[in-house]
Amino acid sequence: MRAHLLTSLGAAIFAAGCIPVQIQAPDEPIEINLNVNIRQEVIVRLERDAAELLDQNSDLFGGTTP
């Protein structure tokens, strides 16, 4: 009985493996949405540029930047 069950199960698995699988590309393109926040980097760059500009023109506001 057990051998018959295992044989039937093996045959079912083997038969399922013979079924052709069709893969079809989607009609619409895949969209990957990457929202990257670069605001902090831009602010840091602007702060550095402003500090350099103020160091080069220290007489604009009557002193140097800290």
KAGILIN-V901349 format. One record per residue. N is the residue number from 1. RES is the residue in one letter. PHI is phi as a letter, one per 30 degrees, with the letter a starting at -180 (999 if undefined). OMEGA is omega as a letter, one per 20 degrees, with the letter a starting at -180 (* if undefined). Layout:
n;res;phi;omega
N;RES;PHI;OMEGA
N;RES;PHI;OMEGA
This chain:
n;res;phi;omega
1;M;999;a
2;R;d;r
3;A;d;r
4;H;d;r
5;L;d;r
6;L;d;r
7;T;d;r
8;S;d;r
9;L;d;r
10;G;d;r
11;A;d;r
12;A;d;r
13;I;d;r
14;F;d;a
15;A;d;r
16;A;d;r
17;G;d;a
18;C;d;a
19;I;d;a
20;P;d;r
21;V;c;r
22;Q;c;r
23;I;c;a
24;Q;b;r
25;A;d;r
26;P;d;r
27;D;d;a
28;E;c;r
29;P;d;r
30;I;d;a
31;E;c;r
32;I;c;a
33;N;c;r
34;L;c;r
35;N;c;a
36;V;c;a
37;N;c;a
38;I;c;a
39;R;d;a
40;Q;d;r
41;E;d;r
42;V;d;r
43;I;d;r
44;V;d;r
45;R;d;r
46;L;d;r
47;E;d;r
48;R;d;r
49;D;d;r
50;A;d;r
51;A;d;r
52;E;d;r
53;L;d;r
54;L;d;r
55;D;d;r
56;Q;d;a
57;N;b;a
58;S;d;a
59;D;d;a
60;L;d;a
61;F;c;r
62;G;i;r
63;G;a;r
64;T;c;r
65;T;d;a
66;P;d;*
